[in-house]
């Protein structure tokens, strides 16, 4: 029997050591000090006329006084937000305490962590710091620790993954970062050429060059032309230069904690594809890539923002990487895909030829597209539900669509299948999903 008010050590119980809290890197206040300045800039952008009038009224003395107030206030804000931010790693969770006036404490259970990415914007790379971003099951918003020293960030990531995998707290520090074996590296020349041969690049560029002159001839309004041209030019840049900068030096490596993806020319990102969390793999083949035999591999990962596995690679290399993501899965050849019945052309006159379906022992595979082919592979164990849809026109021609829903809130559809085939596929796929989940690989790290 214990006596109230008596210390645990007196009762013979070992006293629990307090959890050591840590702070972020001392350079963090410089990042957070921009918040008050951003408020002023936001007000100026929201009401530029009023901001211009206020600036014209300012004298040199008033401007110096304003700067003398704003700069120290911003520095103080950055320092205080850094000072009141702590994090700690316990046996079961990661705690993050933030807030200057309104306090917030996030309790992130380690077994719920499914991905930890290390990102380094350009200025962070210069300063030798990094940001940890955590994907947690059941949350849409990513928690992050910004910034930590680059070496400290990698050590903390390795410790969290080790604890999430079930290593004891006293040995998690010794596990270190799991070694990785390189599977693929995208040459910059191939990446640049693939963007040149991409229809999205040319489409956005043509729109940026053609639409503004047409608007000028129709309206003779410079503001209308600028308001249209700038977003179009931005889209053209994002689809070409932006993608090149983001996907530069794309490297895929295999390690016990999943597939690691490193990429970025200015902002360097180190992502991890969690094992067992991949719901769908898409092999995309644009029209102008077919002569070179190139494909792009995209992913649907439950609860994660990872969406690209391979930006461009020869088909055989990409299929080898897919086999590492989905063990035991072989990408079916195009000849194995069955087309919809010919009567379905009355529903979709031309594009019906781009649809196809095959079901193997491991995956539900559906293809769509003529100019831009896309083959979606869904492991049976990842199928959450199966639906049959048939509109009045499809019912007239005895065809139906079979929808397969995955855990990533995405749907893969086998279009315009024979109605009897679709009904049989509905029941058979539901049974495959039940049996597939029994032999599915675990979702935990390093298992």
C-alpha positions in Angstrom: 0.0 0.0 0.0 1.3 3.4 -0.9 1.0 6.5 1.3 -0.2 9.7 -0.3 2.4 12.4 -0.5 5.3 10.0 0.0 7.9 10.1 -2.8 8.2 7.1 -5.1 11.8 6.6 -4.1 10.8 6.1 -0.5 8.3 3.4 -1.5 11.1 1.6 -3.3 10.0 2.5 -6.8 12.7 3.8 -9.2 12.2 7.5 -9.7 11.3 8.3 -13.3 13.8 10.6 -15.0 12.4 13.8 -16.4 12.3 14.0 -20.2 15.0 16.4 -21.5 13.5 19.1 -23.7 15.5 20.5 -26.6 15.4 23.7 -28.6 15.7 24.4 -32.3 18.8 25.7 -34.0 19.8 29.3 -32.9 19.4 30.5 -36.5 15.6 29.8 -36.3 14.7 33.3 -34.9 16.0 34.8 -38.2 13.4 32.8 -40.0 10.5 33.7 -37.7 11.4 37.4 -37.4 10.0 37.9 -40.9 6.4 37.3 -39.6 5.8 41.0 -38.6 7.4 42.2 -41.8 5.2 39.8 -43.8 2.1 41.3 -42.2 3.2 44.8 -43.3 3.9 43.6 -46.8 0.5 41.7 -46.9 -1.3 44.9 -46.0 0.5 46.8 -48.7 -0.3 44.2 -51.3 -4.0 44.1 -50.2 -4.5 47.9 -50.4 -1.7 49.3 -52.6 -3.4 52.7 -53.0 -3.6 53.3 -49.3 -0.1 52.0 -48.8 1.2 54.4 -51.4 -0.6 57.4 -49.8 0.9 56.5 -46.4 4.4 56.2 -47.8 4.2 59.6 -49.5 3.2 61.2 -46.2 6.2 59.8 -44.4 9.2 62.0 -43.8 12.7 60.8 -43.5 12.6 61.1 -39.8 9.3 59.2 -39.5 10.6 56.5 -41.8 13.7 56.0 -39.6 11.6 55.9 -36.5 9.3 53.3 -38.0 12.3 51.2 -39.0 13.8 51.6 -35.5 10.6 50.2 -34.1 9.8 47.5 -36.6 13.2 45.9 -36.8 13.7 45.4 -33.1 10.1 44.2 -32.7 10.6 41.6 -35.4 13.8 40.5 -33.8 12.1 40.2 -30.4 9.2 38.3 -31.9 11.6 35.8 -33.6 13.6 35.3 -30.4 10.5 34.8 -28.2 8.9 32.3 -30.6 12.2 30.4 -30.7 12.6 30.5 -26.9 9.1 29.2 -26.2 9.5 26.3 -28.7 10.7 23.0 -27.3 10.6 19.3 -28.4 11.3 16.1 -26.6 11.4 12.4 -27.4 9.9 10.0 -24.9 9.6 6.3 -25.0 6.3 6.4 -26.8 6.0 9.9 -28.5 7.5 13.1 -29.8 6.3 16.2 -28.0 6.4 19.6 -29.6 5.5 22.7 -27.5 5.0 25.9 -29.3 3.2 29.3 -28.8 4.0 32.6 -27.4 0.6 33.7 -26.2 -1.5 30.7 -27.1 0.4 27.5 -26.2 0.1 24.3 -28.2 1.5 20.9 -27.4 1.5 18.2 -30.0 1.8 14.6 -28.8 2.9 12.5 -31.8 2.9 8.8 -31.1 5.9 7.1 -32.6 4.0 4.1 -34.0 1.8 6.5 -35.9 4.7 8.1 -37.8 4.8 6.8 -41.4 7.3 9.1 -43.0 9.9 11.6 -42.0 11.4 13.9 -44.7 14.4 16.1 -44.4 14.2 19.3 -46.5 16.8 22.0 -47.0 15.8 25.2 -48.8 18.6 27.0 -50.5 19.4 29.4 -47.6 19.1 26.5 -45.1 21.8 24.6 -47.1 24.1 27.6 -46.9 23.5 27.9 -43.2 24.0 24.1 -42.6 20.5 23.5 -41.2 17.6 21.4 -42.2 13.8 20.9 -41.6 12.1 17.7 -40.4 8.6 17.1 -41.7 6.6 14.3 -40.2 3.8 12.4 -41.9 1.5 11.0 -39.2 -1.4 8.6 -39.8 -4.8 10.3 -39.5 -3.6 13.9 -39.9 -3.7 16.0 -43.0 -1.3 18.7 -41.7 2.4 17.9 -41.4 4.1 18.7 -38.1 7.6 20.0 -38.6 10.8 21.0 -36.7 12.4 23.9 -38.4 15.3 24.3 -38.1 17.8 21.9 -36.7 21.5 21.4 -37.5 21.9 19.2 -40.5 23.7 16.5 -38.6 21.2 16.7 -35.7 18.2 16.5 -38.0 19.5 13.3 -39.6 20.4 11.8 -36.2 16.9 12.7 -34.8 15.2 11.2 -37.9 17.2 7.9 -37.5 16.3 7.8 -33.7 12.6 8.4 -34.4 12.5 5.7 -37.0 14.3 3.3 -34.8 11.9 3.9 -31.9 9.0 3.6 -34.3 10.3 0.2 -35.5 10.3 -1.0 -31.9 14.0 -0.6 -30.8 14.5 0.1 -27.1 15.1 3.8 -26.2 18.5 3.0 -24.9 19.6 1.4 -28.2 17.7 3.7 -30.6 20.6 6.2 -30.4 23.0 3.5 -31.5 21.0 2.3 -34.5 21.9 5.3 -36.6 20.7 5.9 -40.2 20.0 2.8 -42.1 22.3 2.2 -45.1 20.8 2.8 -48.6 21.6 1.1 -51.9 21.1 3.2 -55.0 18.6 1.9 -57.4 18.2 4.8 -59.9 19.7 8.2 -60.7 18.1 10.4 -63.3 20.6 12.2 -65.6 19.9 15.9 -65.9 20.1 15.6 -69.7 17.3 13.0 -69.8 15.2 15.1 -67.4 15.6 18.3 -69.5 14.8 16.4 -72.7 11.7 14.7 -71.2 10.4 18.2 -70.2 10.9 19.4 -73.8 9.0 16.4 -75.1 6.2 16.9 -72.6 2.8 18.0 -73.9 2.1 20.1 -70.7 5.2 22.2 -71.3 4.3 23.0 -74.9 0.6 23.5 -74.1 1.3 26.1 -71.3 3.9 27.8 -73.4 1.6 28.1 -76.5 -1.2 29.5 -74.2 1.2 32.1 -72.7 2.3 33.2 -76.2 -1.1 33.2 -78.0 -3.7 34.2 -75.4 -2.3 37.7 -74.4 -2.1 39.0 -77.9 -5.7 37.9 -78.6 -6.9 39.6 -75.4 -5.0 42.8 -76.4 -6.8 42.8 -79.8 -10.1 42.2 -78.1 -9.9 44.6 -75.2 -6.9 46.9 -75.7 -6.5 46.8 -71.9 -3.0 46.4 -70.6 -4.2 45.4 -67.1 -6.3 42.6 -68.6 -3.4 41.3 -70.6 -1.0 41.4 -67.6 -3.6 39.8 -65.3 -3.8 36.9 -67.9 -0.2 36.7 -69.1 1.5 36.5 -65.7 -0.4 33.4 -64.5 0.1 31.8 -67.9 3.9 32.5 -67.9 4.0 31.2 -64.3 2.3 28.0 -65.3 4.7 27.6 -68.3 7.7 28.1 -66.0 6.3 25.7 -63.3 5.8 23.0 -65.9 9.3 23.3 -67.3 11.9 25.2 -65.3 10.1 24.6 -62.0 10.0 20.8 -62.6 13.6 20.7 -63.7 14.7 22.5 -60.6 12.6 20.3 -58.3 13.4 17.0 -59.9 17.1 17.7 -60.6 19.5 14.9 -59.5 16.6 12.6 -58.7 17.9 9.6 -56.8 16.1 6.5 -55.6 17.7 4.3 -53.0 16.6 1.2 -51.0 17.0 0.9 -47.3 15.4 -1.1 -44.5 13.1 1.9 -43.7 11.7 2.1 -47.2 12.7 3.7 -50.5 14.6 7.0 -50.1 14.1 9.8 -52.7 16.6 12.6 -52.9 16.1 15.5 -55.3 16.4 19.2 -55.9 18.8 21.7 -57.4 18.2 24.7 -55.1 16.0 23.3 -52.3 17.3 19.8 -51.5 14.6 17.3 -50.3 15.2 13.8 -48.7 11.9 11.9 -48.8 11.0 8.4 -47.8 8.3 6.2 -49.3 6.9 4.3 -46.3 6.9 0.5 -46.6 3.5 -1.0 -47.0 1.8 2.4 -47.4 1.8 2.5 -51.2 -1.8 2.1 -52.4 -1.4 2.6 -56.2 1.5 2.8 -58.7 0.9 4.5 -62.0 3.2 4.1 -65.0 2.7 7.1 -67.3 3.8 7.1 -70.9 3.4 10.4 -72.8 3.2 10.2 -76.6 6.5 11.8 -77.4 8.4 9.6 -74.9 7.4 6.3 -76.6 10.1 6.4 -79.2 12.8 6.6 -76.5 11.0 4.0 -74.3 10.7 6.4 -71.4 8.0 6.3 -68.7 7.2 8.2 -65.5 6.2 6.4 -62.3 3.7 8.1 -59.9 2.5 6.9 -56.5 -0.6 7.2 -54.2 0.7 6.9 -50.7 -1.8 6.8 -47.8 -1.6 9.9 -45.7 1.5 11.2 -47.5 2.3 13.8 -50.1 4.8 11.6 -51.9 3.5 11.4 -55.5 6.4 10.8 -57.8 8.7 7.8 -57.7 10.6 8.1 -61.0 10.4 11.3 -63.1 11.7 9.7 -66.2 13.5 6.4 -66.9 13.6 3.6 -69.5 10.6 1.2 -69.0 12.7 -1.8 -67.9 14.5 0.3 -65.2 11.2 1.8 -64.0 9.6 -1.6 -63.8 12.6 -2.9 -61.7 12.0 0.0 -59.2 8.3 -0.8 -59.1 9.1 -4.4 -58.2 11.0 -3.0 -55.1 7.9 -0.9 -54.1 5.5 -3.8 -54.7 7.3 -7.0 -53.9 6.1 -10.0 -56.0 4.4 -7.7 -58.6 5.3 -7.9 -62.2 4.1 -5.1 -64.5 1.8 -6.7 -67.1 2.7 -6.1 -70.7 0.3 -4.2 -73.0 -0.5 -7.4 -74.8 -2.0 -8.8 -71.6 -4.6 -6.0 -71.3 -8.0 -6.8 -72.7 -9.8 -3.9 -74.4 -13.5 -3.1 -73.9 -16.0 -4.7 -76.3 -16.3 -3.0 -79.7 -19.9 -1.9 -79.0 -18.5 0.4 -76.3 -17.3 2.8 -79.0 -20.8 4.1 -79.2 -20.3 5.4 -75.6 -16.8 6.8 -76.3 -16.3 6.9 -80.1 -12.5 7.1 -80.2 -10.9 6.9 -76.8 -12.4 3.5 -76.0 -9.3 2.0 -77.6 -7.2 3.5 -74.8 -8.9 1.5 -72.0 -7.7 -1.9 -70.9 -7.8 -4.3 -67.9 -6.1 -7.3 -66.5 -6.2 -8.9 -63.1 -3.3 -10.9 -61.9 -2.7 -12.8 -58.6 -1.2 -9.7 -57.1 -2.7 -6.5 -58.7 -5.8 -5.0 -60.3 -4.3 -3.3 -63.4 -6.3 -0.7 -65.5 -5.1 1.4 -68.4 -6.5 4.6 -69.9 -5.5 7.2 -72.5 -4.4 7.1 -76.1 -2.0 10.0 -76.3 -0.9 9.8 -72.7 -1.1 6.2 -71.5 -1.5 5.5 -67.9 -1.4 2.1 -66.3 -2.6 1.9 -62.7 -1.6 -1.0 -60.5 -3.5 -1.6 -57.3 -2.4 -4.5 -55.0 -5.4 -6.5 -54.0 -4.6 -6.0 -50.3 -4.9 -2.2 -50.7 -8.5 -2.3 -52.2 -10.9 -0.8 -49.7 -14.1 -1.1 -51.7 -15.3 -2.1 -55.2 -18.2 -0.4 -57.0 -20.0 -1.0 -60.3 -21.4 2.1 -62.1 -23.7 2.0 -65.2 -25.4 5.0 -66.7 -28.5 4.8 -69.0 -26.5 5.0 -72.2 -24.0 2.3 -70.9 -26.9 0.1 -69.8 -28.3 0.3 -73.4 -25.1 -1.1 -74.8 -24.5 -3.5 -72.0 -21.3 -2.1 -70.6 -20.4 -0.8 -67.2 -17.5 0.7 -65.2 -15.8 -1.0 -62.2 -14.4 1.4 -59.6 -11.7 0.3 -57.1 -11.2 2.6 -54.1 -7.9 2.6 -52.2 -6.7 3.7 -48.8 -5.3 7.0 -50.3 -8.8 8.2 -51.1 -8.2 7.6 -54.8 -10.1 5.6 -57.3 -8.9 3.4 -60.2 -11.5 2.7 -62.8 -11.8 -0.1 -65.4 -13.9 1.6 -68.1 -16.6 0.2 -70.4 -16.3 -3.5 -69.5 -18.9 -6.0 -70.7 -21.8 -5.8 -68.2 -21.6 -9.5 -67.3 -17.8 -9.4 -67.0 -18.2 -6.3 -64.7 -20.6 -8.1 -62.4 -18.3 -11.1 -62.1 -15.3 -8.9 -61.6 -17.2 -7.1 -58.7 -17.5 -10.2 -56.7 -14.2 -11.7 -57.6 -12.3 -8.5 -56.7 -14.0 -8.3 -53.3 -12.8 -11.8 -52.5 -9.3 -11.1 -53.7 -9.1 -8.1 -51.5 -10.1 -10.1 -48.4 -7.6 -12.8 -49.1 -4.9 -10.4 -50.1 -5.0 -8.5 -46.8 -4.1 -11.7 -44.9 -0.7 -11.9 -46.6 0.0 -8.2 -46.8 3.4 -6.9 -45.7 3.4 -4.9 -42.4 3.3 -1.1 -42.5 5.9 -0.7 -39.8 9.4 0.6 -40.3 12.4 -1.7 -40.7 10.4 -4.9 -40.4 
